[in-house]
């Protein structure tokens, strides 16, 4: 079928128009030029017929332009203010009407395009020009905490950047993020929308020149297995995309990925890169939870070590000659910081060497806990010499303990096996769950079978019911752990935390009434010997932490913030992952808060921190701080915990004070 010329021209014009705003602007501009040309020709014809209109060629064109752009100029058409030519008037009206139509179209077009441009910018599809920035891929409740930690880490830099790439609505997450973070200090925060495993999206956020990337899970830990698998697959694809973007420079980027399945995490080992690490948050948090319940005050220690706002773990000494000194001798060669281990030149990590004669070798680095990497200075001579105190050589006797867990959360799959490693035979773990599912009952049976040294019970009662909680006498336990019970969606934290806070308030009420009821001899007998029951509360949204911490100074909070601290630190130094694997494992060296009575024979005793380090060494331990009893309820004094004080700092220790040490066990 043959098409007419008109149809073909119309078809080409429609194709041209649909190419976008540029073609539309060109079309309107051409139309304007055609119209002004037509009006100019009419004006010239009128000027030829009526000499009084003869203003000159350029002046005629200028008058046409003025009449088109502003109809108010139609009156001033000739030197004579009262022209009588009808043709002159009609040519003027013609120019003005064309101008109104054309410029209305142009103004509407420009307004529309500016609106579209602003809308597009808000969508976060523009290119990022930042360099040496930290990428956060994905969105969850952890993002604000991760950003806060990175802001603190970047304080020493004049200008730093964090770029967040998510599949969520960019305007929404931007508003949510900045409603929670008021002061970004020296850090610029940029948000963009896109697919985190897409090469084009990663190119838009300049991933090639990023220094580190954090890949977040897409679903919560309580989601269905299929959702977790999809989240893990997405994370792996994002890691592969980052490696592809970096190319030969992939080793220059630190990548931290949040992955649920251990087998999938192991697949990242194929890259044989120390810069790529993966973590399963609830496995780590479960181990931290168990350790903090074992030692009063340990939560305060971990909050300081894991945060950039306090002392941190560093590897130091790649270019330092330690002169073959013994490791335990160099503890006194640093004005700030306490060495905790060695990283050999071949990558082997030795935390708290068992052999007191272990020496530093060429190429070795030390693992050191210090205020900042800028304050770590190795001195050729000791900055202080410890005194020679006689070791009391006492041990803590293990005892049967009782633990109460309220609620069910995937973290419990780590908590109970960890308790089996720590608690003495005959200790008990009671789990209260409202209408437990068949899966939960099956898990409890499996735990009883695998961990025969513990008495594990499942209590079918409602943790949110005051009567049900009273019936189990929570004050008879050593520790009560309130677990969050997250929904399947990753943004359910507010609802979850509200229920957790209700349970906590019920417990505080019960404990307060029990303390006031001094005549209840039966309850006194059930209470743990010489120890007040502690409450540990798991919070999903760390912004709710301040609400709970003001409830009672004895309430300890285990929140997502601990995980975000770890993820932020790993993005800066992936090698710290092997340190955490050791510290949070019962078989390795761990941090304990031990009574000063285990070390000194007489009290009070006047000592320097160097003296404390020296006497701890006699137990094959490394002291990293102290906890003073008199400040245990003073939040401004960090609840009495002071890590890595100056080695010449003097203390008067009493029998109820404690030392914070790195040791093999708690005995």
PyMOL commands that set and color helices and strands:
alter all, ss='L'
color gray80, all
select helices_A, chain A and resi 5-17+21-49+51-53+57-69+71-75+86-123+143-153+170-180+199-204+207-209+225-252+262-271+281-294+298-306+330-332+373-375+412-422+438-450+466-471+474-476+493-516+521-526+542-549+560-572+576-583+596-598+609-617+629-631+635-640
alter helices_A, ss='H'
color red, helices_A
select strands_A, chain A and resi 134-137+160-166+187-193+212-215+254-258+276-279+312-316+338-343+349-351+365-370+402-406+428-433+455-460+479-482+534-539+555-559+590-595+605-608+622-627+641-643+650-653+658-663
alter strands_A, ss='S'
color yellow, strands_A
deselect
rebuild
show_as cartoon
